[in-house]
Amino acid sequence: MGPQRKPTFRKTSDEVLFTTLKKRVFARVQELEAQRRPLIIGKAILFPVLYVGAYMLAITLGQSLVVLFGA
Protein backbone atom coordinates (compact mmCIF):
# COMPACT_ATOMS: atom_id res chain seq x y z
CA MET A 1 0.00 0.00 0.00
CA GLY A 2 1.68 3.19 -1.20
CA PRO A 3 1.33 6.73 0.06
CA GLN A 4 -2.14 8.14 -0.33
CA ARG A 5 -2.74 11.38 -2.15
CA LYS A 6 -4.82 14.12 -0.60
CA PRO A 7 -7.99 15.02 -2.47
CA THR A 8 -7.76 18.19 -4.52
CA PHE A 9 -10.63 20.30 -5.77
CA ARG A 10 -10.64 22.47 -8.83
CA LYS A 11 -12.08 25.94 -8.48
CA THR A 12 -14.99 26.37 -10.82
CA SER A 13 -17.85 28.79 -11.29
CA ASP A 14 -19.49 27.13 -8.27
CA GLU A 15 -17.14 29.19 -6.11
CA VAL A 16 -18.86 32.37 -7.27
CA LEU A 17 -22.26 30.83 -6.55
CA PHE A 18 -21.09 29.76 -3.09
CA THR A 19 -19.77 33.25 -2.30
CA THR A 20 -23.02 34.86 -3.40
CA LEU A 21 -25.07 32.43 -1.36
CA LYS A 22 -22.84 32.99 1.67
CA LYS A 23 -23.37 36.76 1.46
CA ARG A 24 -27.15 36.39 1.15
CA VAL A 25 -27.33 34.02 4.13
CA PHE A 26 -25.18 36.35 6.25
CA ALA A 27 -27.45 39.31 5.43
CA ARG A 28 -30.55 37.31 6.37
CA VAL A 29 -29.02 36.19 9.66
CA GLN A 30 -28.22 39.81 10.51
CA GLU A 31 -31.86 40.79 9.86
CA LEU A 32 -33.20 37.98 12.04
CA GLU A 33 -30.74 38.80 14.81
CA ALA A 34 -31.99 42.39 14.94
CA GLN A 35 -35.61 41.21 15.16
CA ARG A 36 -34.94 38.63 17.87
CA ARG A 37 -32.56 40.68 20.02
CA PRO A 38 -35.28 41.96 22.45
CA LEU A 39 -36.56 38.41 22.97
CA ILE A 40 -33.05 37.09 23.61
CA ILE A 41 -32.30 39.87 26.11
CA GLY A 42 -35.64 39.30 27.84
CA LYS A 43 -34.90 35.60 28.25
CA ALA A 44 -31.39 36.34 29.48
CA ILE A 45 -32.86 38.44 32.27
CA LEU A 46 -36.06 36.50 33.00
CA PHE A 47 -34.68 32.99 33.41
CA PRO A 48 -32.01 33.81 36.02
CA VAL A 49 -34.56 35.90 37.95
CA LEU A 50 -37.04 32.99 37.93
CA TYR A 51 -34.32 30.57 38.99
CA VAL A 52 -33.16 32.76 41.89
CA GLY A 53 -36.78 33.41 42.88
CA ALA A 54 -37.59 29.70 42.95
CA TYR A 55 -34.43 29.04 44.95
CA MET A 56 -35.29 31.74 47.50
CA LEU A 57 -38.84 30.39 47.85
CA ALA A 58 -37.50 26.89 48.40
CA ILE A 59 -35.11 28.16 51.07
CA THR A 60 -37.67 30.30 52.90
CA LEU A 61 -40.68 28.00 52.57
CA GLY A 62 -38.78 24.72 52.84
CA GLN A 63 -40.09 24.20 56.37
CA SER A 64 -43.66 23.81 55.07
CA LEU A 65 -44.39 20.23 54.02
CA VAL A 66 -47.09 21.38 51.60
CA VAL A 67 -44.60 23.51 49.68
CA LEU A 68 -41.80 20.99 50.04
CA PHE A 69 -43.70 17.97 48.73
CA GLY A 70 -46.51 19.70 46.83
CA ALA A 71 -49.11 17.63 48.68
Kinemage of the C-alpha trace (Angstrom):
@kinemage 1
@onewidth
@group {chain A} dominant
@subgroup {mainchain}
@vectorlist {calphas} color= white
{ca met a 1} P 0.000 0.000 0.000
{ca gly a 2} L 1.679 3.189 -1.201
{ca pro a 3} L 1.328 6.735 0.056
{ca gln a 4} L -2.142 8.141 -0.331
{ca arg a 5} L -2.738 11.379 -2.152
{ca lys a 6} L -4.817 14.120 -0.597
{ca pro a 7} L -7.986 15.021 -2.470
{ca thr a 8} L -7.760 18.194 -4.516
{ca phe a 9} L -10.634 20.296 -5.770
{ca arg a 10} L -10.644 22.470 -8.825
{ca lys a 11} L -12.078 25.940 -8.478
{ca thr a 12} L -14.995 26.374 -10.821
{ca ser a 13} L -17.846 28.794 -11.286
{ca asp a 14} L -19.490 27.134 -8.272
{ca glu a 15} L -17.140 29.188 -6.106
{ca val a 16} L -18.862 32.372 -7.274
{ca leu a 17} L -22.256 30.835 -6.550
{ca phe a 18} L -21.091 29.763 -3.092
{ca thr a 19} L -19.768 33.250 -2.303
{ca thr a 20} L -23.024 34.863 -3.405
{ca leu a 21} L -25.067 32.428 -1.359
{ca lys a 22} L -22.836 32.992 1.673
{ca lys a 23} L -23.371 36.764 1.463
{ca arg a 24} L -27.147 36.386 1.147
{ca val a 25} L -27.334 34.021 4.128
{ca phe a 26} L -25.181 36.351 6.245
{ca ala a 27} L -27.449 39.310 5.434
{ca arg a 28} L -30.552 37.314 6.367
{ca val a 29} L -29.021 36.188 9.656
{ca gln a 30} L -28.217 39.807 10.506
{ca glu a 31} L -31.859 40.794 9.864
{ca leu a 32} L -33.203 37.978 12.043
{ca glu a 33} L -30.739 38.799 14.810
{ca ala a 34} L -31.987 42.389 14.943
{ca gln a 35} L -35.608 41.210 15.159
{ca arg a 36} L -34.940 38.631 17.866
{ca arg a 37} L -32.563 40.684 20.025
{ca pro a 38} L -35.284 41.959 22.447
{ca leu a 39} L -36.555 38.410 22.966
{ca ile a 40} L -33.055 37.089 23.615
{ca ile a 41} L -32.302 39.874 26.106
{ca gly a 42} L -35.640 39.296 27.836
{ca lys a 43} L -34.897 35.596 28.251
{ca ala a 44} L -31.386 36.343 29.478
{ca ile a 45} L -32.865 38.445 32.274
{ca leu a 46} L -36.064 36.503 32.999
{ca phe a 47} L -34.675 32.994 33.410
{ca pro a 48} L -32.014 33.810 36.019
{ca val a 49} L -34.560 35.897 37.947
{ca leu a 50} L -37.039 32.993 37.927
{ca tyr a 51} L -34.319 30.573 38.986
{ca val a 52} L -33.158 32.755 41.890
{ca gly a 53} L -36.778 33.409 42.878
{ca ala a 54} L -37.592 29.695 42.952
{ca tyr a 55} L -34.426 29.038 44.952
{ca met a 56} L -35.295 31.737 47.498
{ca leu a 57} L -38.841 30.394 47.851
{ca ala a 58} L -37.501 26.894 48.399
{ca ile a 59} L -35.114 28.163 51.070
{ca thr a 60} L -37.674 30.303 52.901
{ca leu a 61} L -40.676 28.002 52.568
{ca gly a 62} L -38.784 24.723 52.843
{ca gln a 63} L -40.095 24.202 56.368
{ca ser a 64} L -43.655 23.807 55.071
{ca leu a 65} L -44.389 20.229 54.022
{ca val a 66} L -47.088 21.385 51.601
{ca val a 67} L -44.599 23.514 49.684
{ca leu a 68} L -41.799 20.991 50.037
{ca phe a 69} L -43.698 17.971 48.726
{ca gly a 70} L -46.505 19.698 46.833
{ca ala a 71} L -49.110 17.629 48.685
